[in-house]
Amino acid sequence: MTATLHLRREPGQRSEHMIICGDDTLVHRLAHELDAVCGEAVTVVLPSRRDGHAADIAALHRDPRSPVELLVSARPDEQTLRAAGVERAAALALTYADDQVNMTAALLARSLNPTVRLVIRMFNRERGRHLERLLDRAAAVYARHEDPWIDVSTTVLSDADTAVPELVAAAAVGHGHSLQV
C-alpha cells in the first residue's frame, strides 16, 4: 500500500512540501527534523518497506501528529517522482548511496519542476560539482522568466558533508542556508 500527499492547490502551483528519497538513518533523521523543526510536510520515497531504516521511517508516518507520508518504489523514476508530487514540491533530497541513481533522479526532477530546490548526496565530489553547475544553469534559464524570489538552488553534498543539520538547512525552503538544529 502506498500513500501520497493530498494537497489542496491548483495544478502546477508550488507547495511547501519536501520529498526525500532513500532509506538510511540520514533519511529518517532528515524527515524527522524537517517535520519537527521546520514544520514541513514531507513525503519519503523508500526503495523497500523491509530494507535499511524503512521501519523507523514508517513509524514517523504512523504517528498521527506527523505529516510524513510514504511512497514505496524501487527507483525514483518519473512515475514515482510524479506520485510524490515533485511537480509542486519546494525541495527534493536524494540520499541514495548510488551516485548514478541520484544524478538521474536529479536531472529528471529538474525537468519535471524547474523550480524545485535540489539537495543531492554524491560520493564523487568532482562529478557532484559538475552536476551542481549543470542543474543550476538549467534552473537559471527558467528563473529568468518566473518569480526571481524562488530559490531554485542545487546543493550537492559529499558523504562526509551529509550531517543532518546541513541537509535540513539545504532543503528547508525559506529558511536560508543557516538553521539551528
CORURGI-V973331 format. One record per residue. PHI is phi in whole degrees, -180 to 180 (999 if undefined). D_LAST is the distance of its C-alpha to the last C-alpha in Angstrom with 2 decimals. Layout:
BEGIN
PHI:D_LAST
PHI:D_LAST
END
This chain:
BEGIN
999:32.91
-119:30.30
-121:28.30
-130:27.42
-71:25.75
-111:28.30
-101:27.44
-96:29.79
-138:30.06
-69:32.98
-56:33.52
85:31.76
-77:29.45
-73:25.83
-101:23.39
-109:19.67
-88:19.20
-114:17.58
-123:19.40
-125:18.24
-114:21.12
149:21.20
-151:21.23
-101:19.41
-56:16.49
-59:14.33
-64:15.55
-59:15.00
-66:11.30
-63:10.93
-61:13.15
-63:11.48
-68:7.98
-62:10.11
-71:12.19
-73:10.10
-85:7.44
-100:9.97
67:13.07
-88:14.58
-76:17.64
-130:17.42
-111:20.48
-105:20.30
-99:23.40
-100:24.39
-72:27.31
-161:28.58
-81:28.04
-105:29.08
-91:27.49
57:24.17
-105:21.54
-58:23.22
-63:23.84
-66:20.20
-69:19.40
-63:22.55
-63:21.47
-62:18.61
-65:21.44
-76:23.71
-69:21.40
-64:23.08
-87:19.99
-103:18.20
-87:19.31
-70:18.81
-109:22.19
-120:23.83
-142:26.39
-108:28.20
-158:29.85
-60:30.85
-140:29.95
-83:28.09
-83:31.45
-60:32.46
-60:33.30
-67:29.99
-63:27.93
-65:30.16
-63:29.82
-77:26.01
92:26.49
-61:25.66
-66:28.25
-115:26.24
-68:22.66
-83:20.21
-151:18.51
-136:19.42
-110:17.62
-111:20.28
-121:19.29
-61:22.75
-79:24.00
-110:26.99
-57:26.85
-63:29.89
-63:28.46
-65:25.32
-64:27.61
-61:30.06
-66:27.56
-65:25.93
-63:29.42
-65:30.41
-62:27.37
-64:28.01
-73:31.64
-80:30.86
-145:28.33
-63:28.55
-103:25.67
-70:23.01
-78:19.97
-111:20.05
-126:17.56
-127:19.78
-89:19.56
-134:22.70
-83:24.19
-88:26.89
-63:25.32
-63:28.58
-61:28.91
-63:25.32
-64:26.11
-65:29.26
-63:27.65
-59:25.01
-64:27.91
-61:30.05
-69:27.60
-68:26.64
-64:30.39
-62:31.07
-69:28.47
-64:29.84
-61:33.29
-70:32.17
-62:29.96
-62:33.04
-99:34.74
-120:31.95
-65:29.37
-70:28.22
-90:24.95
-74:23.64
-86:21.11
-111:22.82
-69:21.18
-118:21.10
-120:18.52
-108:19.87
-115:17.81
-75:19.76
-58:19.17
-69:17.98
-92:15.32
-92:13.88
-72:10.82
-56:8.47
-59:5.81
-67:9.23
-68:10.66
-62:8.39
-62:8.84
-72:12.43
-89:13.17
-72:11.87
-71:15.17
83:15.56
-109:12.13
69:13.42
-103:12.17
-127:9.50
-144:6.27
-85:3.81
-122:0.00
END
